[in-house]
Amino acid sequence: MLGEFEIIPAMPEMLSDILALEEACFSSPWTRKMLEGELTGNQFAHFLVAMRREPSKTKTEPAIIGYHCFWIVFEELRLMNLAVRESMRRNGVGGALVTEALRLGLEQAATRAVLEVRSSNNPARSLYTHLGFVQVSSRPRYYTNPIEDAVLLEMNPLVILNDRQQDRNVVRGGESASTDSL
Ligand SMILES: CC(C)(COP(=O)(O)OP(=O)(O)OC[C@H]1O[C@@H](n2cnc3c(N)ncnc32)[C@H](O)[C@@H]1OP(=O)(O)O)[C@@H](O)C(=O)NCCC(=O)NCCS
């Protein structure tokens, strides 16, 4: 069972741990340069990480257990990249990371959220459906390695459903919402 976690903005010194997680989670991972560009060189990009609050039992295990990169481009929230460490899945981390993006989008007056996902990615599709996204179209053979269709999901209007579970893990300005354990 996962202990407590918190969600905070990613910092450039976290890049190596984020890259390691990216490479573990995707068949065509973003490169260090791509991740760095999102972290430091894209005015529309936001990058959050989920961190264990308790120190890991093994010193080699990084504290970062998930991350989420998204863009807020005027009225549109665009979810770009989301991953949770395999051993930490089904503990609400992915949902909390997406919910925080929705909240930031709402704060910045975004009115809809969009994303693309591999058609075979049932865990991710299930997560987004759970949060209120619906399929609006598909893009044949959009992905490579392996070649696969993309499904386009949208939430319009942008809303936050079932927010209470996620809210307690978010740290804003150094204050956590609560210390309840999962
Ligand atoms: C998709 C991913 C981010 C989900 O992260 P997670 O932390 O496991 O998600 P959560 O625990 O918040 O799940 C929330 C809900 O999503 C759904 N869900 C998540 N994983 C699921 C799975 N494997 N099977 C079925 N439903 C799933 C469930 O409804 C779940 O609620 P429940 O656990 O109460 O049933 C994670 O599986 C992952 O990192 N996958 C590899 C990278 C990836 O595919 N990223 C998405 C690219 S678009």
The ligand as an SDF file (V2000), in Angstrom:
LIG
                    3D

 48 50  0  0  0  0  0  0  0  0999 V2000
   -2.5130    5.6320  -16.7570 C   0  0  0  0  0  0  0  0  0  0  0  0
   -1.7880    5.7860  -15.4140 C   0  0  0  0  0  0  0  0  0  0  0  0
   -1.1270    7.1680  -15.3510 C   0  0  0  0  0  0  0  0  0  0  0  0
   -2.8520    5.6990  -14.2790 C   0  0  0  0  0  0  0  0  0  0  0  0
   -2.2270    6.0380  -13.0470 O   0  0  0  0  0  0  0  0  0  0  0  0
   -2.7620    5.4740  -11.6480 P   0  0  0  0  0  0  0  0  0  0  0  0
   -2.0460    6.2130  -10.5760 O   0  0  0  0  0  0  0  0  0  0  0  0
   -2.6880    4.0010  -11.6270 O   0  0  0  0  0  0  0  0  0  0  0  0
   -4.3060    5.9110  -11.7160 O   0  0  0  0  0  0  0  0  0  0  0  0
   -5.3070    6.0370  -10.4830 P   0  0  0  0  0  0  0  0  0  0  0  0
   -4.9090    5.1210   -9.3810 O   0  0  0  0  0  0  0  0  0  0  0  0
   -5.4890    7.4730  -10.1270 O   0  0  0  0  0  0  0  0  0  0  0  0
   -6.6570    5.4840  -11.1440 O   0  0  0  0  0  0  0  0  0  0  0  0
   -7.8630    6.2220  -11.1010 C   0  0  0  0  0  0  0  0  0  0  0  0
   -8.9440    5.4250  -11.8330 C   0  0  0  0  0  0  0  0  0  0  0  0
   -8.5650    5.1980  -13.2050 O   0  0  0  0  0  0  0  0  0  0  0  0
   -9.0080    3.8880  -13.6020 C   0  0  0  0  0  0  0  0  0  0  0  0
   -7.8460    3.0130  -13.8370 N   0  0  0  0  0  0  0  0  0  0  0  0
   -6.5450    3.3160  -13.6410 C   0  0  0  0  0  0  0  0  0  0  0  0
   -5.7700    2.2650  -13.9760 N   0  0  0  0  0  0  0  0  0  0  0  0
   -6.5920    1.2890  -14.3950 C   0  0  0  0  0  0  0  0  0  0  0  0
   -6.3770   -0.0340  -14.8700 C   0  0  0  0  0  0  0  0  0  0  0  0
   -5.1550   -0.5810  -14.9630 N   0  0  0  0  0  0  0  0  0  0  0  0
   -7.4700   -0.7760  -15.2280 N   0  0  0  0  0  0  0  0  0  0  0  0
   -8.7070   -0.2580  -15.1270 C   0  0  0  0  0  0  0  0  0  0  0  0
   -8.9810    1.0000  -14.6680 N   0  0  0  0  0  0  0  0  0  0  0  0
   -7.9290    1.7690  -14.3120 C   0  0  0  0  0  0  0  0  0  0  0  0
   -9.8490    3.3660  -12.4490 C   0  0  0  0  0  0  0  0  0  0  0  0
  -11.1610    3.8460  -12.6390 O   0  0  0  0  0  0  0  0  0  0  0  0
   -9.1780    4.0460  -11.2680 C   0  0  0  0  0  0  0  0  0  0  0  0
  -10.0110    4.1490  -10.1450 O   0  0  0  0  0  0  0  0  0  0  0  0
  -10.0460    2.9040   -9.0850 P   0  0  0  0  0  0  0  0  0  0  0  0
   -8.6190    2.5150   -8.8040 O   0  0  0  0  0  0  0  0  0  0  0  0
  -10.7340    3.5150   -7.9100 O   0  0  0  0  0  0  0  0  0  0  0  0
  -10.8050    1.8200   -9.7770 O   0  0  0  0  0  0  0  0  0  0  0  0
   -0.7320    4.6570  -15.1870 C   0  0  0  0  0  0  0  0  0  0  0  0
   -1.3500    3.4090  -15.4660 O   0  0  0  0  0  0  0  0  0  0  0  0
    0.5110    4.7880  -16.0570 C   0  0  0  0  0  0  0  0  0  0  0  0
    1.4630    5.4790  -15.6860 O   0  0  0  0  0  0  0  0  0  0  0  0
    0.5280    4.1170  -17.2160 N   0  0  0  0  0  0  0  0  0  0  0  0
    1.7140    4.1350  -18.1170 C   0  0  0  0  0  0  0  0  0  0  0  0
    1.8940    5.4920  -18.7820 C   0  0  0  0  0  0  0  0  0  0  0  0
    0.6450    5.9220  -19.5270 C   0  0  0  0  0  0  0  0  0  0  0  0
   -0.0040    5.1320  -20.1940 O   0  0  0  0  0  0  0  0  0  0  0  0
    0.3320    7.2320  -19.4190 N   0  0  0  0  0  0  0  0  0  0  0  0
   -0.8500    7.8070  -20.0230 C   0  0  0  0  0  0  0  0  0  0  0  0
   -0.5430    8.2910  -21.3900 C   0  0  0  0  0  0  0  0  0  0  0  0
   -1.9570    9.1140  -22.1200 S   0  0  0  0  0  0  0  0  0  0  0  0
  1  2  1  0
  2  3  1  0
  2  4  1  0
  2 36  1  0
  4  5  1  0
  5  6  1  0
  6  7  2  0
  6  8  1  0
  6  9  1  0
  9 10  1  0
 10 11  2  0
 10 12  1  0
 10 13  1  0
 13 14  1  0
 14 15  1  0
 15 16  1  0
 15 30  1  0
 16 17  1  0
 17 18  1  0
 17 28  1  0
 18 19  1  0
 18 27  1  0
 19 20  2  0
 20 21  1  0
 21 22  1  0
 21 27  2  0
 22 23  1  0
 22 24  2  0
 24 25  1  0
 25 26  2  0
 26 27  1  0
 28 29  1  0
 28 30  1  0
 30 31  1  0
 31 32  1  0
 32 33  2  0
 32 34  1  0
 32 35  1  0
 36 37  1  0
 36 38  1  0
 38 39  2  0
 38 40  1  0
 40 41  1  0
 41 42  1  0
 42 43  1  0
 43 44  2  0
 43 45  1  0
 45 46  1  0
 46 47  1  0
 47 48  1  0
M  END
$$$$
